[in-house]
Amino acid sequence: MNLISLFFLSLAMSADAFAAALGKGATLQKPRLRDALRTGVIFGCVEGLTPLIGWLVGYAALQYVEAWDHWVAFFLLLGLGLHMIYEGMKIDSSEQDKASESHSFMLLALTAVATSIDALAVGMGLAFVDVNIVLAAIMIGSATCIMVTVGVMAGRLLGRAIGRRAEVVGGVVLILIGAAIVYEHVFAA
């Protein structure tokens, strides 16, 4: 696999994380660049590690995981999305506390894991291709870090436009990402 292919693979692997980051950026009141970078690093590390894990598991588990990885991603994203919608619909006088809670490390890490399930399967597939898996993982992680950082800051503008219900939009985005993953695996050739 050449560098150009790895570059496009990296962009594809970071697309769902970017969409989730738009939602995250919208839920935060006024995310600072530091918040965006923190989110980008968390997502980038998780997204960079999952192809390595997938590659290590590779030969033995490919036929089993490939059959249901999209359902795992869907249910994780559905659960997170529904939680975000619920939190966005609650009447809460403490908006600032809610924004900082939605940016907690554990919630960010769980969201990052949910959006990187497909990278696990890609890593398994890369076990059968002549590729430098370390370089591939670094490129995927770096692209995700950059895309998520930009996504959080872009989501800040979206958050101003939609006001208090930004978390609902973020939840819907996560559910749509999960549905797209299932659609791609179930209905696409």
N, C-alpha and C positions, 0 to 999 in steps of 0.2 A: 504494500500500500504506500503510495507516494505522499509527499507533504500536502499537495493540493487536495487530495482525497481526505487526508486527516483534517485539514482545515475545514472543509465542508461538513465532515462528520462532527467536528467540534461545534460548529454553528447549529447543526441540527439537534445535537444533544442538549444544547443550552436554550433552545427555543421555549420549551415548556417552563423552564425555570425563569426565563425572562417574563413570560406571561404571569406567572405567580408573583414575581417581584413587582410588576405593575400593581397588582392587587395589594401587596404588602405596603408599597409606597403610598397608595391611596388611603390605607387605613391609618397610617401614622399622621399625626396632626401636621407637623412640619419636619420631615426627616432631614437631618443634616448629612453632609457628605460622609461623616464618620459612621453614622447609622447605615448608610447605603454600602459603604465599604465593608463593614462588619457583616452585613447580610450577604454581600458578594463573596466574602472569604468563606463563610459557613457553607453556602451553596456550592462554591467552587471546590472546596475540599471534599465534600460529600460526592459531588458529581465526578471528581477526579479519582476518588477511591473505588467507586462502584464498578467501573470497567476492569480495574485491577482484580477486584474480588471475583467478578464474573469470569475473567480470563483464567484465574486460578481454579475455579470450579469447572470451567469449560467442558472438557470431554465427557466427564461423568454425568453432569446434570443437564446438559443442553436440552435433550429431548423432553425432560420432565418440566423444567422451568419455563421453557418456551411456550408450553401449552397453557400456562395460567399466569404468567407475569403481568399481563395486561389487567387481569382481574384484581390482583394485589394492588397495583397502582391505582386502579379505579376506586376500590373500596377505601384505601387510605385517603385519596383526594376527596372522595365523597364525604367521608367522615370529617375531614378538616374543613371542607367547604360548608357543610351543614353547621358545624360549630361556629364558623365565622358568620354565617347568616344569622344564626341564633343570637350571637353576641351583638351583631349590628342592629337587630330588631329590638333588643332589650332597651328599655328606657333607663338610662344610667346618667346620673348627674355628674359623674366623675369621668369625663371623656379623656382626660390626660392619663389617668390610671389605666383605662382600657387600652389606649394606644400603646403605652409602654408594655402592658401585659401581652399584647398581640405581637410584640417584637422580642419576646423572651427567647433565650437561647434554645430551650427545649422545643418550643413551637416552630422556630425557624429550622432547627435541625430535622424535626419530623416532616415539615413541608419539603425540605431539601431531599430527604430520603424518598418521599412519595414521588417527587418529580424526577428522581434518578433511577427508578426501577428499570426503565427502558435502557439506561446505560449499562446496567448489570447484564441484561440480555445481549447488548452489543458487545460487551467484553467477552461473553461466552463465545459469540460468533467470531470475534477476533482471534480466539485461540486456534482457529482453523485457517487463518490467513497469515501470510508472511508480513508481520508488522512488529515494530518496536513498541511493545505495550506500555512501557514507561513513558515514551515520548507521546503516545496517543493519550494516555491518562493526563499528562501535564497539559497538553493542548486542550483537552476537553474541560479540565478544571479551570484553566486560565480563561477560556472563552466564556465559561459559565460565570466566573467571578466578574468579568467585565460586563457581560450582558445583564446580570442581576443588579450590579451597582447602577448601571444606566437605567434599568427598569424601575428601581426604587425611586430614583430622582425624577423620572418621567411620571411615575405614579403620584408624586407629590402634586403635580399640576392637575392630574385627574382628581385627586382628593379635594382640591379646592372647588372644582367644578361640580362635584356631586355631594359635597357636604358630609353630614353625619352618617349617611348610609354607605360610605365607601367600603366598609367591611362586608356589607351584603354583596357588593359588586365583586370584591375579592373572593368571597366564597363561591359565587356563581362562576367566576373564572376558573377556580380550582376544579369545580365539578365539571365544567366544560372540557378542561384539559383531560380529566379522567375519562370522560365520555369519548373524546377524540382518540385516546389511546386504545380503548376497547373497540371503537369503530375501525381504526386502522388495523388491528389484529384480527378482528372477527370478519369484517366485510371486505377489506381490501385484499387484493390477490396477493 
